Amino acid sequence: MKPEFIPILLNNTQLDYLQSPLWKRISDYQIDQAEVVIPFTRKLAQTEGWTRRFCLMAIEEYKKFVYLCCISKNGASPSIAVDKVWHLHLLYTTEYWKEFCPKILERELHHFPNVGGINDYNKHQDWYLETLKLYINIFRQNPPEPFWRIPKEIELFLLPESENKVKTIKQFTWKKTFEDLHSKVFRYIHGKSVYQ
């Protein structure tokens, strides 16, 4: 069972993630294994209908989430997109439990899903808000909205846009790309400007 929510206080070493050996290991970790026929990224793209670029960026957010889990006494609560990456990673059981956890994280990292009910929902919501605050504090940027839901309660903690290092990224899917292309072709055929 996950511990009760308590506010997180971090030391200077944890706050400077770029100097952290843990962050270095997580950041350098290659989730795609060279010897497999269908690498993790391709499997994630097929499963979720995401583009490769979106998958790679979601994996980077997953790595940040994992780092937050490891440095926080409370752990961290993932966004929906990050949770999808984590779920797929957990399915690669040998890689996750024999390589990633012991060699990269140097600890076990378990998944604690919401078991239902208002109390559990509120507890997970508190963890999620604390995760977003921690994300801003550690990475000195706002969590990118394509990967993280930003509730109203967190808006006071967001950095001004000029300080935010991550530009927003639209999630592209093949369906959306096809619809856009179809719309441009239709307008072209009917003599309307494609770039209206």
C-alpha positions, -999 to +999 in steps of 0.1 A: +000+000+000+013+035-009+020+058+021-004+086+030+002+119+012+026+143+030+043+175+016+077+169+001+108+187+011+139+181-010+176+187-003+199+207-027+213+175-042+178+163-053+169+198-066+199+198-090+189+169-111+215+175-138+242+166-112+224+135-100+239+101-109+204+087-108+192+112-134+222+105-156+214+068-156+177+074-163+184+099-190+210+076-207+187+046-205+177+032-239+142+017-237+145+003-273+166-028-273+187-033-304+181-071-307+143-071-307+122-072-339+096-047-327+112-022-304+094-006-275+088+027-293+072+010-323+050-012-300+040+019-281+031+038-313+011+008-325-007+003-292-016+039-287-019+052-323+009+078-316+036+089-340+072+079-333+080+115-324+052+117-298+063+083-284+099+095-280+087+126-262+063+106-240+092+083-231+112+114-220+083+125-198+082+089-184+119+092-175+112+125-157+083+109-139+104+079-128+131+103-115+104+121-094+092+087-081+127+079-069+135+112-052+102+118-035+092+100-003+056+099-016+066+086-050+048+104-079+015+101-097+017+098-135-004+115-162-025+094-185+002+095-213+030+087-189+010+059-173+005+043-208+043+043-213+048+028-178+021+001-183+038-010-215+072-009-198+059-031-171+048-057-197+085-061-206+089-079-173+124-092-176+138-058-189+118-039-162+125-061-131+160-075-140+176-045-158+157-012-154+149-013-117+181-029-102+206-014-126+192+020-135+170+030-106+189+008-081+155+001-064+121-014-072+094+008-086+059-005-082+027+007-098-001+016-073-033+020-094-064+038-081-086+012-065-117+032-067-138+053-043-138+090-035-110+087-008-086+069-032-095+094-059-087+124-036-055+108-024-043+102-060-054+138-070-033+151-041-003+130-053-008+142-089-009+179-078+023+173-057+039+156-087+032+186-109+047+210-083+077+188-079+081+186-117+082+224-120+106+226-090+130+200-103+130+205-140+124+243-139+098+241-166+060+236-168+049+200-175+041+199-213+003+198-217+002+172-244+016+148-218+003+162-185-032+174-176-028+208-159-056+212-133-067+247-121-052+240-087-017+240-102-020+272-123-005+293-094+027+272-095+032+274-133+062+293-146+055+323-169+056+313-205+089+331-212+106+309-185+090+277-198+116+258-217+093+232-234+072+243-263+038+228-267+036+198-290+005+187-308-001+150-307-002+138-343-019+106-352-023+091-386-060+097-385-055+135-378-028+137-405-050+120-430-080+143-422-058+174-426-044+162-459-079+153-471-091+187-462-063+205-480-068+183-512-105+191-511-099+228-508-073+227-536-097+208-560-125+232-553-103+263-559-100+275-524-067+285-508-051+257-489-036+281-464-067+300-453 
